[in-house]
Amino acid sequence: MYQVPDVHLLTFLPFVAVVLTGLVTMVLSAFGTEEQQARLPRIGLLGLAVSGIALLLAGTARTNSSFGGMLNMDGTAVWFHIVFLITTALTVALAADHFKDLGAEHREIYALLLFACMGMMLMAAAGNLVVLFIGLETMSVALYIMAAMGGRRQESSNEAALKYLLLGAFATGFLVYGMALLYGATGSLAVATISDTVAAGSAHVGYLAIGLALLTIGLGFKVALVPFHMWAPDVYEGSPTVVTAFMAVGPKLAGFAAMWRILHDAALPAQQQWMPVLAVLAVVTMLVGNLAALTQTNIKRLLAYSSIAHAGYIALGVMAGNQTGLQGVLYYAATYAFLSLAAFTVVLIANGDTNEQLHIDELRGLGKRAPLAAASLTVALVGMAGIPPLSGFLGKYLLFSAAVQSGHVAVAAIGVLCSVISVYYYFRLIVLMYMQPPVEGAQQIEITGYTKCALVATLVGTIILSLPIGWPIVLMAGWCAV
């Protein structure tokens, strides 16, 4: 007899709000009047706000699962969803002001951002590998399109999109084969059933090991772990800067959410198989990301390698597989979102969105030309370096502590060393902004509109997450990690 699936509206409402807003913006971008199209950013932000309110209601629901456990709105999912909504809202604000620099309005970007957000939300709440795959592909297809939005004025954008598409499709193949082998090993694609089967010792050991390896490779591409990172510098550099800002935060964090669902929620009993592998990947990623960033003179490539290094730090929390590890991952996800978006927002302000002036010398004298932008970038860089009392220090402390608790003291020590290395290339930018004269002919920069709101939001978010104000938020991350 057919059984009606358990659909709990409160747990599903945040997804519905984002999808409906995405559909409305897509239709208006194609058929709306000029006045209606001018309102697309506001419509997008309103839809994200409604989704956020629905998310708070979902947190109060008696049950946190829906569709027979295929969607799990637990504390981890709610936390990641809040980060995704904030990231998407800030990107919508930046696109409203800066995408016209490319010579085209590209009204469809708002719908694509919302659909990508929907995909990320599905990845974080997936209780079944099929849902995880649907979310990943929804997110990825939107990113492939947005990466190419530079068009004819920016040929590097087309190249970036093609590289991302081809390598992304290749990585998806690994992911699907991994899921197939995991199904063969356990007889199910449900996360809870896989966990029970592995814990009972009923899973096929060989299929399980190879399946987890292939899934790690597929998700390692999405989060840019070394050696699956080669696409990131080229794609980050070639894509429009607004898209790069989103790409460096949302999809990366969604990949780690999915990695936690698979390695911890589904395969924690097999931790001894995947923990050493992830430890090696984290160490190599931290080292390569930081050492490669030392030699970069292109600001977007420098931030790309910085992003790779941060993927290594977050991987430490996933590798630890304990509550402190998840607490560190959740808190660092929020921290990294604000810090990275602040950095790319300043790149937009100082360099524009056309990839024509991306040398770090363009930041010379920014402290005089745009004091607010320079101050925000300084806070972001100091936070990324992990210097107290800013949020980056507290996030890294949690991640390194989790690695130590799991017995990987040497790995944590290498992470601390890599943070010290990063101080050089971060502070080099600060020196350029405050201790070097502006380039000849550089004009004063006035920040207005959505861009100023986004920049202030990243600055305020970073301060709220920093010590001593941020300690209650660390405790909240701990509650969500239970």
C-alpha positions as CSV (number, residue, x, y, z in Angstrom):
1,M,0.0,0.0,0.0
2,Y,1.3,3.5,-0.9
3,Q,2.3,5.5,2.2
4,V,2.0,9.3,2.1
5,P,5.4,10.8,3.0
6,D,5.6,12.8,6.1
7,V,5.8,16.4,4.9
8,H,6.2,18.9,7.7
9,L,5.5,22.4,6.4
10,L,7.7,24.2,9.0
11,T,10.8,22.2,8.1
12,F,10.1,22.7,4.3
13,L,9.0,26.3,4.4
14,P,12.6,27.9,4.2
15,F,13.2,26.0,0.9
16,V,9.9,27.0,-0.5
17,A,10.5,30.7,0.2
18,V,13.8,30.6,-1.6
19,V,12.5,28.6,-4.6
20,L,9.4,30.8,-5.1
21,T,11.5,34.0,-4.9
22,G,13.9,32.5,-7.5
23,L,11.1,31.7,-9.8
24,V,9.5,35.1,-9.5
25,T,12.9,36.9,-10.2
26,M,13.5,34.6,-13.1
27,V,10.2,35.4,-14.7
28,L,10.5,39.1,-14.1
29,S,14.1,39.2,-15.4
30,A,12.8,37.9,-18.7
31,F,9.3,39.4,-19.1
32,G,9.1,42.2,-16.5
33,T,9.0,45.9,-17.2
34,E,12.1,48.0,-16.7
35,E,10.7,49.3,-13.4
36,Q,10.0,45.7,-12.2
37,Q,13.4,44.6,-13.2
38,A,15.0,47.4,-11.2
39,R,13.3,46.0,-8.1
40,L,14.7,42.5,-8.5
41,P,17.4,43.0,-5.9
42,R,14.8,44.1,-3.3
43,I,12.6,41.1,-4.2
44,G,15.5,38.8,-3.8
45,L,16.5,40.2,-0.4
46,L,12.8,40.1,0.7
47,G,12.6,36.4,-0.3
48,L,15.8,35.6,1.6
49,A,14.4,37.5,4.7
50,V,11.2,35.5,4.5
51,S,13.2,32.3,4.3
52,G,15.2,33.4,7.4
53,I,12.0,33.9,9.4
54,A,10.8,30.5,8.2
55,L,14.1,29.1,9.4
56,L,13.6,30.4,12.9
57,L,10.1,28.8,12.9
58,A,11.6,25.5,11.7
59,G,13.9,25.6,14.7
60,T,10.8,25.6,17.0
61,A,9.1,22.7,15.3
62,R,8.5,19.5,17.2
63,T,10.1,17.3,14.5
64,N,13.1,18.3,12.4
65,S,12.8,15.8,9.6
66,S,10.6,15.6,6.6
67,F,9.9,13.3,3.6
68,G,10.8,10.2,5.5
69,G,14.1,11.5,6.8
70,M,15.3,12.8,3.5
71,L,15.5,16.3,4.9
72,N,16.9,16.8,8.4
73,M,16.5,20.3,9.8
74,D,18.7,19.8,12.8
75,G,20.9,22.4,14.5
76,T,23.7,21.9,12.0
77,A,21.4,22.4,9.0
78,V,19.8,25.5,10.5
79,W,23.2,27.1,11.3
80,F,24.5,26.5,7.8
81,H,21.3,27.8,6.3
82,I,21.6,31.1,8.1
83,V,25.2,31.4,6.8
84,F,24.0,30.6,3.2
85,L,21.1,33.1,3.4
86,I,23.4,35.9,4.7
87,T,26.0,35.1,2.0
88,T,23.4,35.2,-0.8
89,A,21.9,38.4,0.5
90,L,25.2,40.2,0.6
91,T,26.0,38.9,-2.9
92,V,22.6,40.1,-4.2
93,A,23.4,43.5,-2.8
94,L,26.9,43.6,-4.5
95,A,25.4,42.4,-7.8
96,A,22.9,45.2,-7.7
97,D,25.6,47.8,-7.7
98,H,28.5,46.3,-9.6
99,F,27.4,43.9,-12.3
100,K,26.6,46.8,-14.6
101,D,30.4,47.4,-14.8
102,L,30.5,44.5,-17.2
103,G,28.4,46.4,-19.7
104,A,25.2,44.3,-19.3
105,E,22.6,44.2,-16.6
106,H,22.4,40.4,-16.3
107,R,19.1,40.5,-14.4
108,E,19.1,36.7,-14.3
109,I,21.9,36.6,-11.8
110,Y,19.4,37.1,-8.9
111,A,17.4,34.0,-9.8
112,L,20.7,32.0,-10.3
113,L,21.9,33.1,-6.8
114,L,18.7,32.1,-5.2
115,F,18.7,28.7,-7.0
116,A,22.3,28.2,-5.9
117,C,21.3,29.0,-2.4
118,M,18.5,26.5,-2.6
119,G,21.1,23.8,-3.7
120,M,23.4,24.7,-0.8
121,M,20.5,24.4,1.7
122,L,19.6,21.0,0.4
123,M,23.2,19.8,0.8
124,A,23.3,20.9,4.4
125,A,20.0,19.3,5.3
126,A,20.4,16.1,3.3
127,G,19.4,13.0,5.1
128,N,19.7,11.0,1.9
129,L,22.5,10.9,-0.7
130,V,20.0,11.5,-3.5
131,V,19.0,14.8,-1.9
132,L,22.6,15.7,-1.5
133,F,23.3,15.1,-5.2
134,I,20.2,17.1,-6.3
135,G,21.4,20.0,-4.1
136,L,24.9,19.9,-5.4
137,E,23.9,19.8,-9.0
138,T,21.4,22.6,-8.5
139,M,24.1,24.7,-7.0
140,S,26.8,23.8,-9.5
141,V,24.7,24.5,-12.7
142,A,23.9,28.0,-11.4
143,L,27.6,28.6,-10.7
144,Y,28.7,27.4,-14.2
145,I,26.3,29.9,-15.7
146,M,27.3,32.8,-13.4
147,A,31.0,32.2,-14.0
148,A,30.5,33.0,-17.7
149,M,28.6,36.2,-17.2
150,G,31.6,38.3,-18.0
151,G,30.7,37.7,-21.7
152,R,32.6,39.2,-24.6
153,R,34.1,42.1,-22.6
154,Q,35.8,39.6,-20.3
155,E,37.1,36.6,-22.3
156,S,38.7,35.1,-19.2
157,S,35.2,34.6,-17.8
158,N,34.3,32.2,-20.6
159,E,37.5,30.3,-20.1
160,A,36.8,30.1,-16.3
161,A,33.3,28.8,-16.9
162,L,34.5,26.2,-19.3
163,K,37.2,25.0,-17.0
164,Y,34.8,24.9,-14.1
165,L,32.1,23.0,-16.1
166,L,34.5,20.3,-17.4
167,L,36.3,19.7,-14.2
168,G,33.0,20.0,-12.2
169,A,31.4,17.3,-14.4
170,F,34.5,15.1,-13.9
171,A,34.3,15.5,-10.1
172,T,30.5,14.8,-10.2
173,G,31.4,11.4,-11.8
174,F,33.5,10.5,-8.8
175,L,30.7,11.6,-6.5
176,V,28.1,9.5,-8.3
177,Y,30.3,6.4,-8.4
178,G,31.1,6.8,-4.7
179,M,27.4,6.9,-3.9
180,A,26.8,3.8,-6.0
181,L,29.5,1.9,-4.2
182,L,28.2,3.1,-0.8
183,Y,24.8,1.8,-1.8
184,G,26.4,-1.5,-2.8
185,A,28.2,-1.7,0.5
186,T,25.2,-0.9,2.7
187,G,22.1,-1.4,0.6
188,S,20.8,2.1,1.2
189,L,21.3,5.8,0.4
190,A,19.8,7.0,3.6
191,V,22.4,8.6,5.9
192,A,20.9,7.0,9.1
193,T,20.6,3.5,7.5
194,I,24.2,3.7,6.2
195,S,25.4,4.6,9.7
196,D,23.5,1.7,11.3
197,T,24.8,-0.8,8.7
198,V,28.4,0.3,9.1
199,A,28.1,0.3,12.9
200,A,26.7,-3.2,12.9
201,G,29.6,-4.4,10.8
202,S,27.3,-5.5,8.0
203,A,28.8,-3.3,5.3
204,H,31.1,-4.6,2.6
205,V,34.5,-3.3,3.7
206,G,36.0,-2.9,0.2
207,Y,33.1,-1.2,-1.4
208,L,32.7,1.1,1.6
209,A,36.4,2.2,1.5
210,I,36.4,2.9,-2.2
211,G,33.0,4.6,-2.1
212,L,34.1,6.9,0.7
213,A,37.4,7.7,-1.2
214,L,35.5,8.6,-4.3
215,L,33.0,10.8,-2.4
216,T,35.9,12.5,-0.7
217,I,37.5,13.2,-4.1
218,G,34.2,14.6,-5.5
219,L,33.5,16.9,-2.5
220,G,37.2,17.7,-2.2
221,F,36.9,19.3,-5.7
222,K,34.0,21.4,-4.5
223,V,35.8,22.7,-1.4
224,A,39.2,23.0,-3.3
225,L,41.2,20.6,-1.1
226,V,44.7,19.9,-2.5
227,P,45.3,18.2,-4.9
228,F,41.7,18.8,-6.2
229,H,42.2,22.6,-6.2
230,M,43.8,23.4,-9.5
231,W,40.6,24.9,-10.9
232,A,40.2,27.4,-8.1
233,P,42.8,30.1,-8.9
234,D,41.9,30.2,-12.6
235,V,38.1,30.2,-12.1
236,Y,38.3,32.7,-9.2
237,E,40.4,35.1,-11.3
238,G,38.4,34.7,-14.5
239,S,34.8,34.9,-13.1
240,P,33.2,38.3,-12.4
241,T,34.3,39.4,-8.9
242,V,30.7,39.3,-7.6
243,V,30.4,35.7,-8.6
244,T,33.9,34.9,-7.2
245,A,32.9,36.4,-3.8
246,F,29.9,34.1,-3.7
247,M,31.8,31.1,-5.1
248,A,34.5,31.4,-2.5
249,V,32.1,31.2,0.4
250,G,28.7,29.6,-0.2
251,P,29.6,26.5,-2.3
252,K,32.8,25.9,-0.3
253,L,30.8,25.8,3.0
254,A,28.1,23.7,1.4
255,G,30.7,21.2,0.4
256,F,31.9,20.9,3.9
257,A,28.4,20.5,5.2
258,A,27.9,17.6,2.8
259,M,31.3,16.2,3.8
260,W,30.2,16.2,7.4
261,R,26.9,14.5,6.6
262,I,28.7,11.7,4.7
263,L,31.9,11.2,6.8
264,H,30.4,11.8,10.3
265,D,26.7,11.2,10.1
266,A,26.9,8.2,7.8
267,A,30.4,6.8,8.1
268,L,31.6,7.7,11.7
269,P,31.9,4.0,12.6
270,A,34.5,3.7,9.8
271,Q,36.4,6.7,11.1
272,Q,39.7,4.9,11.2
273,Q,39.5,4.4,7.4
274,W,38.9,8.0,6.4
275,M,40.4,10.1,9.2
276,P,44.1,9.5,8.2
277,V,43.3,10.4,4.6
278,L,41.5,13.6,5.5
279,A,44.4,14.5,7.9
280,V,46.9,14.3,5.0
281,L,44.6,16.3,2.7
282,A,44.2,19.0,5.4
283,V,47.9,19.3,6.0
284,V,48.8,19.5,2.3
285,T,46.0,22.0,1.6
286,M,47.1,24.3,4.4
287,L,50.7,24.2,3.2
288,V,50.1,24.6,-0.5
289,G,47.5,27.3,-0.1
290,N,49.6,29.5,2.2
291,L,52.9,28.9,0.4
292,A,51.4,29.6,-3.1
293,A,49.8,32.8,-1.8
294,L,53.2,34.2,-0.8
295,T,54.2,34.7,-4.5
296,Q,50.9,36.1,-5.9
297,T,50.6,39.6,-7.2
298,N,47.1,39.2,-8.6
299,I,44.7,40.1,-5.8
300,K,42.0,37.5,-6.8
301,R,44.6,34.7,-7.2
302,L,46.0,35.6,-3.8
303,L,42.5,35.4,-2.2
304,A,41.9,32.1,-4.1
305,Y,45.0,30.5,-2.6
306,S,44.0,32.0,0.8
307,S,40.6,30.3,0.3
308,I,42.3,27.0,-0.4
309,A,44.3,27.4,2.9
310,H,41.1,28.1,4.8
311,A,39.6,24.9,3.3
312,G,42.5,23.1,5.0
313,Y,41.7,24.6,8.3
314,I,38.0,23.7,8.1
315,A,38.9,20.2,7.1
316,L,40.6,19.8,10.5
317,G,37.2,20.1,12.2
318,V,35.7,17.5,9.8
319,M,38.7,15.2,10.3
320,A,38.3,15.3,14.1
321,G,34.8,14.0,13.9
322,N,33.9,15.1,17.4
323,Q,31.6,17.7,18.9
324,T,34.4,20.3,19.2
325,G,35.2,19.7,15.5
326,L,31.6,20.4,14.4
327,Q,31.4,23.4,16.7
328,G,34.6,24.7,15.1
329,V,33.3,24.1,11.6
330,L,30.0,25.9,12.3
331,Y,31.7,28.9,14.0
332,Y,34.4,29.1,11.4
333,A,31.9,28.9,8.6
334,A,30.2,32.1,9.9
335,T,33.5,33.8,10.5
336,Y,35.0,32.9,7.1
337,A,31.8,34.1,5.3
338,F,32.1,37.6,6.7
339,L,35.9,37.8,6.3
340,S,36.0,36.5,2.8
341,L,33.0,38.6,1.6
342,A,34.6,41.7,3.1
343,A,37.8,41.1,1.2
344,F,36.1,40.6,-2.1
345,T,33.8,43.6,-1.6
346,V,36.9,45.8,-1.2
347,V,38.4,44.2,-4.4
348,L,35.1,45.3,-6.1
349,I,35.4,48.8,-4.7
350,A,39.1,49.3,-5.6
351,N,39.3,47.3,-8.9
352,G,35.8,47.1,-10.3
353,D,34.3,44.0,-11.7
354,T,36.0,43.7,-15.1
355,N,39.3,41.9,-14.1
356,E,41.3,44.7,-15.8
357,Q,43.1,46.0,-12.8
358,L,43.8,43.1,-10.4
359,H,47.4,43.8,-9.4
360,I,47.8,44.3,-5.7
361,D,49.4,47.7,-6.4
362,E,45.9,48.9,-7.1
363,L,45.4,48.9,-3.3
364,R,48.2,51.4,-2.8
365,G,47.0,54.4,-0.8
366,L,43.5,52.9,-0.3
367,G,43.6,54.1,3.3
368,K,43.3,57.7,2.0
369,R,41.2,57.0,-1.1
370,A,38.5,54.9,0.7
371,P,39.0,54.8,4.5
372,L,36.0,52.6,5.2
373,A,37.0,50.0,2.6
374,A,40.6,50.0,3.8
375,A,39.5,49.6,7.4
376,S,37.2,46.7,6.5
377,L,39.9,44.9,4.5
378,T,42.4,45.4,7.3
379,V,39.9,43.8,9.8
380,A,39.3,41.0,7.3
381,L,43.0,40.3,6.7
382,V,43.9,40.4,10.4
383,G,40.9,38.0,11.1
384,M,42.0,35.6,8.3
385,A,45.5,35.6,9.8
386,G,44.0,34.4,13.1
387,I,45.3,37.2,15.2
388,P,43.3,37.8,18.5
389,P,40.8,39.1,19.4
390,L,39.2,38.8,16.0
391,S,36.9,36.0,15.1
392,G,39.5,34.2,12.9
393,F,41.6,33.5,16.0
394,L,38.7,32.0,17.9
395,G,37.6,29.9,15.0
396,K,41.1,28.5,14.4
397,Y,41.5,27.8,18.1
398,L,38.4,25.6,18.0
399,L,39.5,23.7,14.9
400,F,43.0,23.2,16.2
401,S,41.7,22.1,19.6
402,A,39.4,19.5,17.9
403,A,42.4,18.1,16.0
404,V,44.4,17.8,19.3
405,Q,41.4,16.1,21.0
406,S,41.3,13.5,18.2
407,G,45.0,12.8,18.7
408,H,46.4,14.7,15.7
409,V,48.7,17.1,17.6
410,A,51.3,17.3,14.8
411,V,48.5,18.2,12.3
412,A,47.3,21.0,14.6
413,A,50.9,22.3,15.0
414,I,51.3,22.5,11.2
415,G,48.0,24.5,11.1
416,V,49.5,27.0,13.6
417,L,52.6,27.2,11.5
418,C,50.6,27.9,8.3
419,S,48.7,30.6,10.1
420,V,52.0,32.3,10.9
421,I,53.1,32.0,7.3
422,S,49.8,33.7,6.2
423,V,50.6,36.8,8.2
424,Y,53.2,37.8,5.6
425,Y,50.9,38.0,2.6
426,Y,48.0,39.4,4.5
427,F,50.0,42.2,6.1
428,R,51.7,43.0,2.7
429,L,48.3,44.2,1.6
430,I,47.8,46.3,4.7
431,V,51.2,47.9,4.1
432,L,50.2,48.8,0.6
433,M,47.0,50.4,1.7
434,Y,48.5,52.6,4.5
435,M,52.2,52.9,3.9
436,Q,52.4,53.4,0.1
437,P,51.3,56.4,-2.0
438,P,48.4,55.9,-4.4
439,V,49.1,55.0,-8.0
440,E,49.4,57.9,-10.3
441,G,46.0,59.2,-11.4
442,A,44.1,57.3,-8.7
443,Q,40.9,59.0,-7.7
444,Q,39.0,59.3,-4.4
445,I,36.5,56.4,-4.1
446,E,33.0,57.1,-2.8
447,I,31.1,54.1,-1.5
448,T,27.3,54.3,-1.7
449,G,24.2,52.3,-2.0
450,Y,24.0,48.5,-1.6
451,T,27.9,48.3,-1.6
452,K,28.2,50.4,1.5
453,C,25.5,48.4,3.3
454,A,27.2,45.1,2.4
455,L,30.6,46.4,3.5
456,V,29.2,47.6,6.8
457,A,27.4,44.3,7.3
458,T,30.6,42.3,6.9
459,L,32.4,44.6,9.3
460,V,29.7,44.4,11.9
461,G,29.4,40.7,11.5
462,T,33.1,40.2,12.1
463,I,33.1,42.4,15.2
464,I,30.0,40.6,16.6
465,L,31.8,37.2,16.1
466,S,35.0,38.4,17.7
467,L,36.0,38.3,21.4
468,P,34.5,39.0,23.9
469,I,31.2,39.6,22.1
470,G,31.4,36.4,20.1
471,W,31.7,34.0,23.0
472,P,27.9,33.4,23.3
473,I,27.9,32.7,19.5
474,V,30.5,30.0,20.1
475,L,28.3,28.5,22.7
476,M,25.4,28.6,20.3
477,A,27.5,26.8,17.7
478,G,28.2,24.2,20.4
479,W,24.5,23.7,21.0
480,C,23.8,23.3,17.3
481,A,26.7,20.7,17.1
482,V,25.0,18.4,19.6
